[in-house]
Every structure is written in structure tokens, then in C-alpha cells.
Amino acid sequence: MTREGFDSSKIQSIIGYKFKNPRLLQQAFTRRSFSQENQDFEDNETLEFYGDSALNLYISREMSESFGKIEKNQFVSEKNEGELSKIRSWNVNKERLSHCIQVIGLERFLLLGSSDIKNEVWKSDSVKEDLFEAIVGAVAIDSAWNSDDIKTVCQNLFSISDFEENYIALLEEECEKHGWEKPRIWDEHFFHQPIVTYINRFAPLLWDKISNTEKFSFRIRNLRNTISDYNPAYSSTSTKAIMLSAKKYYEWLLRRDKIQKEIDKIDENLAVNQLHELRQKGLIEEPIYNFSESHDKDGNPIWKCTCKLNEAEYPFEAENASKKKVKQEVASQALFFLIGSEIKFDSNEWGI
């Protein structure tokens, strides 16, 4: 049995590879204890062996491209053999491989026998390391050792090694705490699909398009003027971009709660001062205002003002005949962004 039902499509979406033979993926998650209790299942130990080889091949290829080059028809490396060995060892050490599996929760899908369940083996670094290698081994065999496919999977798994937490899960928990619907993820093509814990990020028919996407943001149906409109996440892999986007959104929601405690009501006449107070209390960085002046056909001044927050990718803009008023308007926009207004969206706005 698994601690959570085995979901092939979810796992494939996480690792960025679609299996021709999904049974191989299932085998990668099959512990010996399970196979001993279920005769139709092969365990993942042989896949671990080949995964270790594929992983070393991937790391070696990356190092040769990063540290070496051809000069006068000979291979020259800026790192010596000892240094390369240390780099490779660090990349494939037990703690790092285990951490990558744990952050995205893949150990939850292990097929476990009764003894493994009793001993809670999914908590073991060795078991999670073995799972990492078995997944890579399954991909290597399924793809006929296609180096690009192996590279894609390794990059997706390694790309989240810098994260300490599964921010997808934390974001969903925060939404549940507020009584909101689960967040939905939007990619740069403005596809929007519901997410579930551990990055179930897209429908199969969108596989080819989204697997190459590097920009993501979230939408929470109950919130308008949220950080996702102004601060999407970018990364070299989709898996990392999704996790980074979730991290940004989760941390913003925590800060939003603190800001709401400081500002009960946004008053446009006091908005500039309210922003300044948030800065003084360390809740935001210093807002940056920029002004430009033009004139209408009658020669009357028109002031344009932008307000840039460090928390937002894009500035807030407004135009007004009054320089004071236009600054108040952009400050108000910034406050609404920071606080977020809770509202029930119509389903048609989401295309669902």
C-alpha cells in the first residue's frame, strides 16, 4: 500500500517526463517488502543500480560542459581530477538526493509492504535516496537512455534542492486556514489549472506546451489585487518556478496578515503616510515615486506618477491634474496590492 494513492500522472508532471511504459514508473516506487507481498510487482532495486549510473552520467556531462573545453583538438579542464571527484560526490550525496525527494513529497507514493509501514521507512534518507535513483533509472530505461530526457528529469528534481519546505503544501494550508478555495496556477500562456499538494500542475493535453514553460504565478479565487498579478516567478525549470511562485505567495500572505493588523481601512488621503508607516515598521521596503508632467490641449498640467514597491514586479501608475492627488492614488493602489481585497470571483472570470 501507499501512504497516499499512487498517482502516475501527478508524479510525471513533477519530474517532467511522460512514460511510454507507466509500469516502469510504478516499479521505481515499489519497495522489496511490497513486491514480496504482491507477486506481480518487481521491486525497484535494479532500477536504483541503473539510476545511479545515469545520474553519474548526467553529472559528468554537466561538469564537462561547465569546466572543460576543446583546445587544439584536446580536452582541457579548469578543474583537476580530485576537484571534479569532490564536485560529483557533493551532487550525488545521500542528504542532497533525499532532500530533493522530501521537498516535493515523492516518498508519499512509495509502495510499501507491512514491515516498511510499521518501521516508517519513508522517513529514512537512504530510502529517499534510493527512490531518487530508481526514478532516474526508470526514465533511462523507458527513454532508451536518451541523455536529454535524463537531463530534464535530473534538472527538475535537483532544481528544488534550495528549498527547505514544500511551499505548495504550505500555500494550500494557508488558504484552507482562511476558508478560501485552493489556489490555481497560471503559466506564462495564461493556462490555469487547479493544483493539489505536491504540484499536480497540468492536464495531460497541455503536456508539451507547459513542460517548456519557465514563468508561473498563482491565483486564489477569493482574492483580488494579489501579489500574483505583479510578481510571477521565473526559473530555468517549471518545477522550480512553481515552487518559487508558491513560496512568494505564501510569504506574502503571512506578511499580508501583519499589514492588515496595522491598517484597518485604506484612506486615499492618508495612503502616502500609511505606506510610510509600513516602511518604518519594517513590513515593506521604501516605496519609490517618480513623476512626469505633460499638458492637455488647453495647456493645463497633467501629472503622471508611478509607485514602485520592491515586493511588486510592475509599478503602480496614475494620472491627475494634481501632483499631490496623483501620488495619493498610486499609494492607494500599492496599499490595495499589499492588503489584497477578498472577493468571490465569478467562475467565468477564471474560464472554469
TORPAPA-967926 format. One record per atom (N, C-alpha, C, CB): residue in three letters; x, y, z. Coordinates in steps of 0.02 Angstrom, whole numbers, plus 50000, padded with zeros to 5 digits. Glycine has a CB too. Layout:
N
AlaXYZ
...
This chain:
352
Met500424994050000
Met500005000050000
Met500445006250000
Met499525000050061
Thr500145012149985
Thr500495018449988
Thr500185022650043
Thr500465022249920
Arg500555027550067
Arg500275032150116
Arg499785036850082
Arg500825036050151
Glu499855037650017
Glu499395041649977
Glu499325037849911
Glu499645049149966
Gly498725037349884
Gly498625033449824
Gly499135034949770
Gly497935034549797
Phe499385029749738
Phe499895030749685
Phe499575034349626
Phe500195023949663
Asp499875039849607
Asp499595044049553
Asp500135045049500
Asp499345050949581
Ser500105041249448
Ser500615041349395
Ser500655048149361
Ser500475036049344
Ser500085051149344
Ser500095057449309
Ser500375063049352
Ser499385059349286
Lys500235062949416
Lys500505068049461
Lys501265067549465
Lys500195067249531
Ile501515061549471
Ile502235060649477
Ile502585062649412
Ile502405053249493
Gln502285060849355
Gln502585062649291
Gln502605070149282
Gln502195059449234
Ser502095073649306
Ser502085080949300
Ser502635084049342
Ser501405083649320
Ile502785081049399
Ile503305083649442
Ile503995082849411
Ile503285080249511
Ile504135076849385
Ile504805075549359
Ile504905078049288
Ile504955068149362
Gly504355079649253
Gly504415082449186
Gly504545077249132
Gly504955087449185
Tyr504315071149143
Tyr504415065949093
Tyr503795061649089
Tyr505055061649109
Lys503555060249028
Lys502965056049017
Lys503185049148995
Lys502495059348965
Phe503025044149034
Phe503245037349021
Phe502865034048964
Phe503175033049083
Lys503235030648921
Lys502925026448871
Lys502635020148904
Lys503435024448815
Asn502985017748955
Asn502775011948994
Asn502695014049067
Asn503295006148987
Pro502095016249087
Pro501985018749155
Pro502135013549209
Pro501275021149162
Arg502125007249190
Arg502255002049241
Arg502985002649267
Arg502134994949211
Leu503435005149224
Leu504115006249246
Leu504145011449301
Leu504555008349187
Leu503745016549295
Leu503715021749346
Leu503465018749412
Leu503265027649324
Gln502955014649407
Gln502685011249467
Gln503215006949500
Gln502075007049449
Gln503615003549458
Gln504144999349485
Gln504655003449523
Gln504484995349429
Ala504785009549499
Ala505275013849533
Ala505065015349604
Ala505365020349494
Phe504425015049618
Phe504155016549685
Phe504015010249726
Phe503525020749679
Thr504175004549699
Thr503994998149732
Thr504574995649775
Thr503814992849679
Arg504454995449840
Arg504954992749886
Arg504924985149885
Arg504824995449957
Arg505484982049905
Arg505514974749905
Arg504974971749950
Arg506214972349928
Ser504834974850006
Ser504324972250052
Ser503644971750018
Ser504274976750115
Phe503504976449974
Phe502864976349938
Phe502864970849885
Phe502724983149905
Ser503414970249849
Ser503444965149797
Ser503414958049826
Ser504084965949755
Gln503674957149886
Gln503634950649918
Gln502924948849938
Gln504084950549980
Glu502524953949950
Glu501814952749969
Glu501354952949908
Glu501594957950020
Asn501614955149851
Asn501224955649789
Asn501634953049731
Asn500994963049776
Gln501514946949711
Gln501944943449664
Gln501984946649595
Gln501714936349656
Asp501504950549576
Asp501504953649509
Asp501924959949506
Asp500804955349488
Phe502254961749560
Phe502634967949562
Phe503384966549571
Phe502384972449619
Glu503794969449527
Glu504514969249534
Glu504734975149577
Glu504874969349465
Asp505244974149620
Asp505474979649662
Asp505934984349622
Asp505844976949724
Asn506134989749655
Asn506494995049620
Asn507254994649628
Asn506265001649646
Glu507504989249656
Glu508224988949672
Glu508664988949609
Glu508374982849714
Thr508454985349557
Thr508854985349496
Thr508824992249462
Thr508604979949447
Leu508244995449466
Leu508195002149438
Leu508645007049475
Leu507465004549441
Glu508735006049540
Glu509195010249578
Glu509905009749549
Glu509195008149653
Phe510115003649533
Phe510785002549506
Phe510885006549442
Phe510894995049493
Tyr510405005849396
Tyr510475009449332
Tyr510375016949341
Tyr509965006649281
Gly509955018749389
Gly509865025849403
Gly510495029149429
Gly509305026849452
Asp510865025549470
Asp511505028049495
Asp511985029349437
Asp511815023049545
Ser511995024749389
Ser512425025649330
Ser512195031449288
Ser512435019249287
Ala511535032049277
Ala511265037549236
Ala511395044249270
Ala510515036649224
Leu511345044349336
Leu511455050449373
Leu512185052749368
Leu511265049549447
Asn512635047949373
Asn513345049649365
Asn513505052049294
Asn513775043449382
Leu513155049049245
Leu513245051249176
Leu513015058449168
Leu512865046649128
Tyr512435060049197
Tyr512175066849193
Tyr512645071849227
Tyr511475067149226
Ile512865070249288
Ile513315074749324
Ile513975075649286
Ile513465072049395
Ser514235070149258
Ser514865070549221
Ser514785074949159
Ser515105063549200
Arg514225074249125
Arg514095078349065
Arg514055085749083
Arg513445076049031
Glu513705087249138
Glu513645094149159
Glu514325097049178
Glu513165094749218
Met514725093149213
Met515385095549233
Met515845096649173
Met515715090649282
Ser515805092049125
Ser516235092849066
Ser516065099049026
Ser516185086649021
Glu515405100749025
Glu515195106648989
Glu515345113049028
Glu514455106348974
Ser515345112549095
Ser515465118449137
Ser516205119949146
Ser515135117449204
Phe516605114749152
Phe517305115749170
Phe517805114049115
Phe517465111749230
Gly517565111449059
Gly518035109249007
Gly517895112248939
Gly518015101849002
Lys518395111848895
Lys518315114048826
Lys518865110848784
Lys518345121948821
Ile518755110948718
Ile519245108248671
Ile519715113748649
Ile518885104948610
Glu520355112548658
Glu520875117048634
Glu521395113048596
Glu521205121048692
Lys521525115048534
Lys522005111548491
Lys521835104048488
Lys522725112548517
Asn521185102748480
Asn520925095848474
Asn521045091548536
Asn521255092548414
Gln521145094848593
Gln521225091248656
Gln520745094048708
Gln521955091548680
Phe520545089748755
Phe520085091948807
Phe520475094948865
Phe519645085948832
Val520295101148881
Val520635104748935
Val520115106348989
Val520985111248910
Ser520285104949052
Ser519825106149107
Ser520115110949157
Ser519645099549142
Glu519695115649181
Glu519925120449232
Glu519935117249301
Glu519485126649232
Lys519635111349309
Lys519645107749372
Lys520045101349363
Lys518925106149396
Asn520435099549414
Asn520815093249409
Asn520395087449431
Asn521455093649450
Glu520655081449427
Glu520275075349442
Glu520015075349513
Glu520705069149429
Gly520425077449560
Gly520215077549630
Gly519645082349642
Gly520795079349674
Glu519685088249612
Glu519155093249620
Glu518505090849588
Glu519365099849589
Leu518565087649530
Leu517965085049496
Leu517635079549537
Leu518145082349426
Ser518035075449569
Ser517765070049610
Ser517365072849669
Ser518325065549636
Lys517625078149700
Lys517285081349756
Lys516625084449733
Lys517725086649788
Ile516635087649675
Ile516015090749649
Ile515495085449635
Ile516165094749585
Arg515695080049603
Arg515225074649589
Arg514945071649653
Arg515545069249546
Ser515385070449701
Ser515165067549764
Ser514655071949800
Ser515765066249810
Trp514765078549798
Trp514295083049830
Trp513615082849796
Trp514575090149830
Asn513615082449730
Asn512985082549693
Asn512565076349704
Asn513125083349619
Val512885070649716
Val512505064449722
Val512525061549793
Val512785059249673
Asn512685065749842
Asn512695063049910
Asn511995061549936
Asn513045067949958
Lys511965057049984
Lys511335054550009
Lys510875060150034
Lys511455049650065
Glu511155064850071
Glu510735070050101
Glu510415074450047
Glu511145074350148
Arg510785075949994
Arg510505080349942
Arg509955076749903
Arg511055082649894
Leu510075070549883
Leu509565066849846
Leu508945065849888
Leu509845060049822
Ser509045064149952
Ser508485063249997
Ser508075069550005
Ser508735060850065
His508435075150012
His508095081550022
His507655083349962
His508595087150034
Cys507905082149901
Cys507525083649841
Cys506865079749839
Cys507935082149778
Ile506895073449858
Ile506295069249860
Ile505815071849912
Ile506475061949873
Gln506075073649971
Gln505645075550026
Gln505295082150014
Gln506055076050089
Val505655087049984
Val505365093649974
Val504725093249932
Val505865098249940
Ile504725089049881
Ile504125088449839
Ile503695082449858
Ile504315087949767
Gly503885078949910
Gly503445073849940
Gly503365067449900
Gly502785076749950
Leu503855065749859
Leu503775059749818
Leu503775053349859
Leu504315059349766
Glu504065053549918
Glu504085047449959
Glu503395045249981
Glu504525048550020
Arg502915049849976
Arg502225048249995
Arg501915042949950
Arg501795054449995
Phe502205042049890
Phe501915037449841
Phe502255030649840
Phe501945040549772
Leu502725029549886
Leu503065023049888
Leu502565017449900
Leu503605023049943
Leu502665011949864
Leu502275005949875
Leu502625001749928
Leu502175001849808
Leu502305001149986
Leu502634998350045
Leu502284992050069
Leu502645003550100
Gly502694987250091
Gly502434981350124
Gly502304982850198
Gly502924975550118
Ser502004978150232
Ser501794979250302
Ser502394980750347
Ser501434973150328
Ser502964977550336
Ser503544978850379
Ser503804985850369
Ser504094973750365
Asp503804988350307
Asp504034995050293
Asp503565000250325
Asp504084996250218
Ile502934998850322
Ile502445003450352
Ile502535003750427
Ile501725001250335
Lys502634997950457
Lys502744997650530
Lys503365001550550
Lys502804990350553
Asn503885001150510
Asn504525004450526
Asn504565011550499
Asn505095000450499
Glu504055013850464
Glu504025020650437
Glu504655022250396
Glu503945025750493
Val504805017950349
Val505445018550312
Val505465024650268
Val505555012350270
Trp504895027650251
Trp504885033450207
Trp505245039450238
Trp504175035350190
Lys505365039150304
Lys505725044450338
Lys506475043750331
Lys505535044550411
Ser506705038150307
Ser507425036750302
Ser507735040250242
Ser507545029250297
Asp508315043450254
Asp508675046650198
Asp508885041450146
Asp509305050350224
Ser509075035550168
Ser509295030350121
Ser508725028250075
Ser509565024250158
Val508125027650102
Val507555025650062
Val507385031050011
Val506935024250107
Lys507415037350031
Lys507275042749984
Lys507825043449932
Lys507185049350022
Glu508435042249952
Glu508985042149903
Glu508875036649851
Glu509675041249938
Asp508695030749875
Asp508565025149830
Asp507995026749781
Asp508395018849870
Leu507485030249806
Leu506925032049763
Leu507145036849709
Leu506365035149805
Phe507555041749726
Phe507825046449676
Phe508165042549621
Phe508315051549709
Glu508615038049639
Glu508995034249590
Glu508545029649549
Glu509545030149624
Ala508045026649581
Ala507585022249545
Ala507175025949493
Ala507125018649595
Ile506965032049510
Ile506595036149462
Ile507025037649401
Ile506355042749495
Val507635039749413
Val508095041349357
Val508235035049316
Val508755044349384
Gly508315029349350
Gly508425023049315
Gly507835021049272
Gly508565017549364
Ala507225022149298
Ala506625020549259
Ala506575024949197
Ala506005021449303
Val506745031349204
Val506745035949147
Val507265033849096
Val506875043249171
Ala507855031949120
Ala508395029949074
Ala508175023949032
Ala509035028149114
Ile507875019049063
Ile507675013049027
Ile507075014448981
Ile507495007449076
Asp506595018249006
Asp506005019748966
Asp506185023948905
Asp505485023449008
Ser506675028248911
Ser506865032748856
Ser507425029948813
Ser507085039348884
Ala507605023548826
Ala508175020448791
Ala508815024648802
Ala508025019748715
Trp508905026848863
Trp509495030548884
Trp509585037048844
Trp510115026248876
Asn509035040348832
Asn509055046848798
Asn509345052048847
Asn508345049048773
Ser509915054948830
Ser510265059348876
Ser509865065748891
Ser510945061248848
Asp509485068148842
Asp509085074148853
Asp508515072848903
Asp508795076748787
Asp508195067048898
Asp507665065348945
Asp507935064549015
Asp507295058948922
Ile508505061149020
Ile508825060349086
Ile509005067049115
Ile509455055849081
Lys509265071449074
Lys509455078149096
Lys508845082049121
Lys509795082049039
Thr508295081749084
Thr507695085349104
Thr507455083149172
Thr507135084249053
Val507425076649184
Val507185074049248
Val507655075949304
Val507095066349244
Cys508305075149293
Cys508785076849345
Cys508755084349361
Cys509495075049323
Gln508685088449310
Gln508645095649323
Gln508025097449362
Gln508655099549257
Asn507455094349346
Asn506845095649382
Asn506895093549455
Asn506255092149349
Leu507185087749467
Leu507245085349535
Leu507755089449575
Leu507435077949536
Phe508315090949544
Phe508835094749578
Phe508635102049588
Phe509485094349540
Ser508205104649545
Ser508065111749546
Ser507735114149610
Ser507635113549487
Ile507435109649648
Ile507095111749709
Ile507525110349771
Ile506425108149715
Ser508165108749760
Ser508595107149817
Ser508725113149862
Ser509255104449792
Asp508625119249836
Asp508745125249876
Asp508175126849924
Asp508865131149831
Phe507605123549915
Phe507025124849958
Phe507045120550020
Phe506375123749919
Glu506855123550076
Glu506845119850139
Glu506155116750152
Glu507035124350196
Glu505645119550121
Glu504965117350133
Glu504595116150068
Glu504585122550176
Asn504055112350072
Asn503605111650015
Asn503105117350018
Asn503245104650015
Tyr503245122649980
Tyr502835128649985
Tyr502165127849950
Tyr503205134549955
Ile502105122949906
Ile501445121349878
Ile500975119249934
Ile501505115749824
Ala501215114649975
Ala500805112150031
Ala500655117750081
Ala501155106250066
Leu501155121850096
Leu501065127250145
Leu500555132350119
Leu501725130550160
Leu500595133850054
Leu500125138650025
Leu499405135950029
Leu500305140149952
Glu499325129650014
Glu498655126750017
Glu498385126650089
Glu498655119649988
Glu498835125150136
Glu498625125250206
Glu498415132150228
Glu499195122750251
Glu498765137250205
Glu498595144150223
Glu497915146050194
Glu499135149050197
Cys497775143950133
Cys497125145250102
Cys496565141750141
Cys497125142950029
Glu496705135650161
Glu496205131850199
Glu496065135250266
Glu496445124550211
Lys496585138050297
Lys496515141450361
Lys496045147450355
Lys497195143750387
His496085150950297
His495665156850286
His494975154950259
His496005161550238
Gly494875148550244
Gly494235146450216
Gly494175147950142
Gly493675149750252
Trp494755148950107
Trp494745150250036
Trp494785143749997
Trp495325154850016
Glu494605144249932
Glu494705138549888
Glu495445137549875
Glu494325139549822
Lys495625131549853
Lys496335130249838
Lys496575134749782
Lys496435122849819
Pro497215136749786
Pro497485141149733
Pro497535137549667
Pro498175143649753
Arg497535141449614
Arg497615138649547
Arg498235141649516
Arg496985140049503
Ile498575137849476
Ile499215140049449
Ile499135142349377
Ile499735134449453
Trp499445147949361
Trp499415150749294
Trp500115150849265
Trp499115157949294
Asp500195148649203
Asp500855148949172
Asp500875155149126
Asp501015142449132
Glu501425156249091
Glu501505162249051
Glu501035162548992
Glu502215162649027
His500725156748974
His500245156748919
His499535157748946
His500285150048881
Phe499485159049012
Phe498845160249045
Phe498385154149044
Phe498505166049012
Phe498685148249041
Phe498295142349057
Phe498185142349133
Phe498655135649033
His497625139949155
His497515139649227
His497205132949245
His497075145549251
Gln497545129449288
Gln497335122849309
Gln497355122449385
Gln497785117349277
Pro496905118549414
Pro496925117849487
Pro497555114149508
Pro496305114349513
Ile497815115849566
Ile498385112049592
Ile498155108049653
Ile498965116849611
Val498525102849667
Val498435099049728
Val499115098549760
Val498125091949715
Thr499135096449821
Thr499765096149856
Thr500275092049817
Thr499675093149926
Tyr500895094649815
Tyr501455091549781
Tyr501415092249704
Tyr501505084349799
Ile501155098049683
Ile501245100149614
Ile500925095649562
Ile501965100749599
Asn500265094849567
Asn499895091749512
Asn499715097449466
Asn499255087749537
Arg500135099349419
Arg500095105949390
Arg499765106549322
Arg500755108549385
Phe499625101149287
Phe499295102349223
Phe498965095949196
Phe499805104949172
Ala498495097149152
Ala498145091649120
Ala498585088649065
Ala497475094049090
Pro498505082149050
Pro498935078849000
Pro498935082348933
Pro498715071848991
Leu498385085148911
Leu498355088048845
Leu498795094248840
Leu497635089748826
Leu499005097148896
Leu499435102948895
Leu500165101148905
Leu499225107848949
Trp500315094748904
Trp500995092448922
Trp501545095948883
Trp501045084948910
Asp501505095748817
Asp502055098348775
Asp502165105748786
Asp501915096948702
Lys501605109448793
Lys501665116748799
Lys501955118748867
Lys500985119948789
Ile501675116048921
Ile501865118348986
Ile502535115649009
Ile501335116549036
Ser502735109848983
Ser503375106949005
Ser503965111448987
Ser503465100048973
Asn503865116248940
Asn504405120748921
Asn504325127748952
Asn504445121348847
Thr503835128548995
Thr503675135049023
Thr504125136449083
Thr502945135349043
Glu504345142849089
Glu504795144649143
Glu504525150249187
Glu505465146849114
Lys503895152149176
Lys503595157649214
Lys502925155449241
Lys503525164049170
Phe502815156249306
Phe502195154149336
Phe501975159149389
Phe502255147249367
Ser501325159449401
Ser501055163049457
Ser500425159449480
Ser500905170549439
Phe500185161449539
Phe499585158349567
Phe499005163149567
Phe499725155849638
Arg498405160449567
Arg497805164349580
Arg497405160749634
Arg497375165249514
Ile497155164749682
Ile496695162149731
Ile496025165349716
Ile496935163749805
Arg495525161249705
Arg494885163649682
Arg494595169049728
Arg494395157849675
Asn494735168649793
Asn494435173249841
Asn494775179949845
Asn494425170049908
Leu495335180849811
Leu495725186949819
Leu495785190849753
Leu496415185349845
Arg495715197349758
Arg495855201849703
Arg496435206349723
Arg495215206049683
Asn496785209149674
Asn497365213549687
Asn497905209849725
Asn497145219749725
Thr498055203849706
Thr498545199949743
Thr499235200149711
Thr498315192749749
Ile499715197649747
Ile500415197949725
Ile500525194249659
Ile500855195049779
Ser500125189249645
Ser500225185449584
Ser500145189649521
Ser499745179549581
Asp499755195049525
Asp499655199349468
Asp500285203549453
Asp499065203949479
Tyr500695204549503
Tyr501265208949496
Tyr501945205549505
Tyr501205214549545
Asn501935199449531
Asn502575196349548
Asn502585188949531
Asn502735197349621
Pro502575187049467
Pro502625179949449
Pro503325177449462
Pro502435178849375
Ala503415170849459
Ala504065167849472
Ala504365165349406
Ala504015162049523
Tyr505015166249399
Tyr505375163949340
Tyr505925159149363
Tyr505675170049301
Ser506045154049323
Ser506595149549338
Ser506765145449277
Ser506425144849397
Ser507335141949281
Ser507565137949224
Ser507165131649214
Ser508295136149233
Thr506805129449266
Thr506375123549259
Thr505685125249285
Thr506675117549298
Ser505185121849258
Ser504495123049279
Ser504385121149352
Ser504015119149235
Thr504685115649373
Thr504595113349442
Thr504845118549491
Thr504955106749453
Lys505425121449478
Lys505695126449524
Lys505295132849520
Lys506435127849507
Ala505065134749460
Ala504665140849453
Ala504015140349492
Ala504515142349379
Ile503705134449490
Ile503085133449527
Ile503205133849602
Ile502775126649509
Met503735130549626
Met503885130749696
Met504065137849719
Met504455126049712
Leu504445141449677
Leu504635148249694
Leu504025152849696
Leu505145150849644
Ser503575151849649
Ser502965155749648
Ser502545154449711
Ser502545154249586
Ala502495148149730
Ala502125146449791
Ala502455149549852
Ala502085138849799
Lys503125149549854
Lys503495152449911
Lys503345159949916
Lys504245151249903
Lys503375163349859
Lys503245170549859
Lys502545172049884
Lys503335173449788
Tyr502065168149858
Tyr501375169349875
Tyr501255167849949
Tyr500905165149831
Tyr501515162249973
Tyr501425160250043
Tyr501725165550090
Tyr501745153350057
Glu502335167650077
Glu502655172650120
Glu502285179250117
Glu503385173550099
Trp502015180850058
Trp501625187050053
Trp500985186650095
Trp501455188449980
Leu500645180850095
Leu500045180150135
Leu500185181050209
Leu499725173250122
Leu500755178450232
Leu500945179450302
Leu501065186850317
Leu501575175350319
Arg501405190250270
Arg501535197450280
Arg500885201350275
Arg502045200050228
Arg500445199250230
Arg499795202550221
Arg499405202550286
Arg499395199150166
Asp499415197050322
Asp499065196750386
Asp499325201950435
Asp499115189750417
Lys499995202950435
Lys500295207850480
Lys500115214950459
Lys501065207150481
Ile500105216150392
Ile499925222750367
Ile499205224450382
Ile500055223150291
Gln498755219550375
Gln498055220750389
Gln497935222650462
Gln497645214550372
Lys498355220050506
Lys498295221850577
Lys498495229050589
Lys498715217150620
Glu498935231650546
Glu499165238550552
Glu498685243450519
Glu499855239350523
Ile498355241450465
Ile497925245950427
Ile497225242850422
Ile498215247250356
Asp496775245550460
Asp496085243050459
Asp495715245250396
Asp495705245350521
Lys495855251250373
Lys495505254150316
Lys495985258450276
Lys494885258250338
Ile495945257750209
Ile496365261850166
Ile496015268550153
Ile496515258250099
Asp496345273950171
Asp496085280650160
Asp496535284050108
Asp496065284750228
Glu496265285450049
Glu496675288249996
Glu497035294650017
Glu496255289649934
Asn496705298650059
Asn497015304850082
Asn497615303650127
Asn496505309150118
Leu497625297650157
Leu498175296050204
Leu498625290450177
Leu497885293950272
Ala498505288350115
Ala498845282450088
Ala499605283150088
Ala498605281150018
Val499845289050071
Val500575290050069
Val500865289150139
Val500745297150042
Asn500535291950189
Asn500765291150258
Asn500705283950281
Asn500365295750304
Gln500165280550261
Gln500075273550281
Gln500635269150253
Gln499395270950257
Leu500815270350190
Leu501375266650161
Leu502025267950199
Leu501465268350087
His502125274350216
His502725276250252
His502755272850320
His502765283950261
Glu502195272250354
Glu502165268950419
Glu502345261450413
Glu501475269650451
Leu502105258350359
Leu502275251350348
Leu503025250550337
Leu501895248550288
Arg503325255450303
Arg504045255350292
Arg504415256150359
Arg504265260850243
Gln504185260650400
Gln504515261850465
Gln504485255650510
Gln504185267750500
Lys503945251750503
Lys503875245850544
Lys504205239650513
Lys503135244450556
Gly504545240650457
Gly504915235250425
Gly504505230150388
Gly505305231750477
Leu503875231950372
Leu503435227250338
Leu503515227550262
Leu502715228450357
Ile503765233150236
Ile503895233850164
Ile504545237750155
Ile503305237350128
Glu504825237450095
Glu505395241650077
Glu505145248650061
Glu505785238650018
Glu505605253450055
Glu505425260350041
Glu505085260949972
Glu506045264850044
Pro504475263749969
Pro504155264849904
Pro504545270149864
Pro503415267049913
Ile504595269149799
Ile504945273849755
Ile504435277249710
Ile505505270249713
Tyr504385283949714
Tyr503915287749674
Tyr504295291449618
Tyr503515292749718
Asn503985291549559
Asn504265295349503
Asn503705299349470
Asn504595290549450
Phe503855305449453
Phe503355309949424
Phe503575312349354
Phe503225316049470
Ser503085313349311
Ser503215316649247
Ser502615321149232
Ser503315311349189
Glu502755326849199
Glu502235331849186
Glu502125332649111
Glu502415338549218
Ser501485332949092
Ser501295334549023
Ser500725339549027
Ser501105328148981
His500435341248970
His499895346148970
His499345343948921
His500155353248951
Asp498725345848938
Asp498185344348893
Asp498145349648839
Asp497515343848931
Lys497635349348795
Lys497595353948738
Lys497495361248759
Lys497035351848692
Asp497245362148821
Asp497145368948846
Asp497735371448886
Asp496515369248888
Gly498265367348889
Gly498865369348925
Gly498855367848999
Gly498955376448916
Asn498335364449022
Asn498305362649093
Asn498775356849108
Asn497575360849113
Pro499105356949166
Pro499585351649182
Pro499235344949196
Pro500005353649243
Ile499565339749174
Ile499355332949190
Ile499955329349221
Ile499085329149126
Trp499865327149281
Trp500405323749316
Trp500325316249311
Trp500445325949389
Lys500865312849293
Lys500875305549294
Lys501355303349349
Lys501085302549225
Cys501125298649390
Cys501545296349445
Cys501565288749445
Cys501275299049513
Thr502155285949459
Thr502225278749469
Thr502485277549539
Thr502695275649415
Cys502265272049567
Cys502495269949633
Cys502765262949627
Cys501925270349687
Lys503395261949642
Lys503705255349636
Lys503845252549705
Lys504365255749594
Leu503575246649716
Leu503715242949777
Leu504205237349762
Leu503055240049809
Asn504635236049808
Asn505105230549799
Asn504735223949794
Asn505605230249856
Glu504145223549824
Glu503755217349825
Glu503395216049760
Glu503255217649881
Ala503355221049716
Ala502975220349654
Ala503425221049593
Ala502415225649650
Glu503305216849543
Glu503715217149482
Glu503565223349441
Glu503615210849441
Tyr502935225349441
Tyr502725231049399
Tyr502525236949443
Tyr502135229049353
Pro502645243149419
Pro502455249049459
Pro501705250449455
Pro502855255249435
Phe501465254249502
Phe500775256549502
Phe500765263549471
Phe500465256649575
Glu500265264949428
Glu500265271149390
Glu499595274749396
Glu500425269749316
Ala499625281349390
Ala499015285349389
Ala499165292049358
Ala498725286249461
Glu498635295549334
Glu498695302349307
Glu498175306749340
Glu498605302349229
Asn498375313049353
Asn497915317749384
Asn498175324749374
Asn497825316149460
Ala497725329549375
Ala497925336549368
Ala498305338949430
Ala497325341049356
Ser498205335549485
Ser498525337449548
Ser499105332749562
Ser498015337449606
Lys499695335549575
Lys500275331549590
Lys500185327849657
Lys500905335849593
Lys499885331249705
Lys499755328149770
Lys499255322449763
Lys499505333349820
Lys498725323749724
Lys498195318749717
Lys498445312449681
Lys497605321749679
Val498855313349630
Val499085307649592
Val499545303149634
Val499445309949528
Lys499925306249678
Lys500345302349723
Lys499915298349772
Lys500835306849762
Gln499375301349795
Gln498915297949840
Gln498585291949804
Gln498375302749865
Glu498435292849740
Glu498105287449702
Glu498555281449694
Glu497895290049633
Val499185282549677
Val499635276749668
Val499805273549735
Val500285278949632
Ala499835277549787
Ala499945274749854
Ala499365270349874
Ala500055280349906
Ser498765272449857
Ser498165268349871
Ser498185261749834
Ser497525272149854
Gln498385262049770
Gln498445255949731
Gln498945251149764
Gln498675257549659
Ala499495253849786
Ala500005249749818
Ala499735246649882
Ala500635253949833
Leu499355250349920
Leu499065247549982
Leu498565242049967
Leu498725253050022
Phe498145242949916
Phe497675237649898
Phe498045231349876
Phe497205240049842
Phe498595232349842
Phe499015226649822
Phe499285223049883
Phe499585228949777
Leu499545226749931
Leu499845223749990
Leu499335220150033
Leu500205228950030
Ile498745223050038
Ile498235220150082
Ile497835214750045
Ile497765225650108
Gly497665216049982
Gly497255211349945
Gly496535211849967
Gly497515204149955
Ser496085212449922
Ser495375212749940
Ser495065205949929
Ser495015218249899
Glu494715203549979
Glu494395196949973
Glu493725197749938
Glu494305193650043
Ile493635193749886
Ile493025194249846
Ile492915187649811
Ile493065200049795
Lys492295185749802
Lys492135179649765
Lys492115181149691
Lys491455176649788
Phe492575178049654
Phe492585178949582
Phe492025174949550
Phe493265176849553
Asp491765177549495
Asp491305173649454
Asp491705168349417
Asp490905178249405
Ser491425162349410
Ser491795156849377
Ser492005158749307
Ser491375150549375
Asn491615162849272
Asn491785164549203
Asn492435168549199
Asn491215168549171
Glu492605172049253
Glu493225175849253
Glu493835171249250
Glu493265180449314
Trp493725165049273
Trp494275160249276
Trp494265155449217
Trp494245156249340
Gly493735155649178
Gly493685150949121
Gly493595143849144
Gly494285151449078
Ile493235142849199
Ile493145136049225
Ile492415134449234
Ile493515135049292
